[in-house]
Amino acid sequence: MVVIISVGLIPIMNWAPLAIQTNIKVEQKTTVIFVAQEKIEDAKQRVLANLFSWTATGCNSESWTLGGVEGLTDICYDSSSLKNITVNAWHNESPAEVIAFNTKVARR
């Protein structure tokens, strides 16, 4: 009887830490995605607010930290009518897992 119980408990004991670790990683990634999405929307609003003053070329970079998430926002002026916005974000506890969002804003 004890052998049957131990044979059933050992896989469950091995599975539990993996399930907890996976849950933590999923929560971190979800947080990073929502923060990165918020940052790219903020950058788009800033670009659209200055729609008719696009005279510069090159890139402007901004680093930020929000709720355990760090990131970098780049707004690049490719031409007089196109801007590329890139947001790279990562969680403080797993900086190797970077989430990247890219979008373009055009002046027509």
C-alpha positions in Angstrom: 0.0 0.0 0.0 2.8 2.4 0.9 4.6 1.6 -2.4 1.5 2.4 -4.4 1.0 5.8 -2.6 4.7 6.7 -3.0 4.7 5.7 -6.7 1.7 8.1 -7.2 3.1 10.9 -5.1 6.6 11.1 -6.6 5.4 12.4 -10.0 3.1 14.9 -8.4 6.0 16.2 -6.2 8.2 16.6 -9.3 5.4 18.3 -11.3 4.4 20.9 -8.7 7.6 23.0 -8.7 7.6 23.0 -12.5 3.9 24.1 -12.6 4.6 27.0 -10.1 7.7 28.1 -12.1 5.7 28.1 -15.4 2.9 30.1 -13.8 5.4 32.7 -12.6 7.0 33.0 -16.0 3.6 33.4 -17.7 2.5 36.1 -15.3 5.8 38.0 -15.9 5.5 37.7 -19.6 1.9 38.9 -19.5 2.9 41.9 -17.4 5.7 42.8 -19.9 3.3 42.5 -22.8 0.7 44.8 -21.3 3.3 47.4 -20.2 5.0 47.3 -23.6 1.7 47.8 -25.3 0.9 50.8 -23.1 4.3 52.3 -23.9 4.0 51.9 -27.7 0.5 53.5 -27.5 2.0 56.4 -25.5 4.8 56.8 -28.1 2.2 56.8 -30.9 0.2 59.5 -29.2 3.3 61.6 -28.7 4.2 61.2 -32.4 0.7 62.1 -33.5 0.6 65.1 -31.2 3.7 66.5 -33.1 2.6 65.4 -36.5 3.4 68.5 -38.3 6.8 69.2 -36.7 8.8 66.4 -38.2 12.0 68.1 -39.2 14.6 65.9 -37.5 16.1 62.7 -38.7 17.7 60.0 -36.5 16.4 58.3 -33.4 15.3 59.4 -30.0 15.6 56.7 -27.2 14.0 56.6 -23.9 14.6 54.0 -21.1 11.9 53.5 -18.5 10.9 51.3 -15.6 7.3 50.5 -14.6 6.0 47.8 -12.2 9.0 45.5 -12.3 9.3 45.9 -16.1 12.2 47.7 -17.8 12.3 48.8 -21.3 13.5 51.1 -24.1 11.4 53.1 -26.5 13.0 54.2 -29.8 11.3 56.7 -32.1 13.2 56.9 -35.4 12.6 59.5 -38.1 13.3 57.6 -41.4 12.1 60.4 -43.6 10.0 63.5 -43.6 6.8 61.4 -43.7 7.6 58.1 -41.7 8.5 57.3 -38.1 9.3 53.9 -36.8 8.5 53.2 -33.2 10.1 50.3 -31.4 9.5 49.2 -27.8 11.7 46.6 -26.2 10.6 45.4 -22.7 11.7 42.8 -20.2 10.9 41.8 -16.7 13.5 42.5 -14.0 13.7 38.9 -13.0 14.2 37.6 -16.5 16.1 40.2 -18.6 17.0 37.7 -21.3 13.4 37.3 -22.4 12.8 40.5 -24.4 9.4 41.4 -25.9 9.6 43.7 -28.9 6.7 45.7 -30.5 7.2 47.7 -33.7 4.9 50.1 -35.5 5.1 52.9 -38.1 3.4 56.2 -38.2 3.1 58.0 -41.5 2.3 61.6 -42.3 0.2 61.9 -45.4 
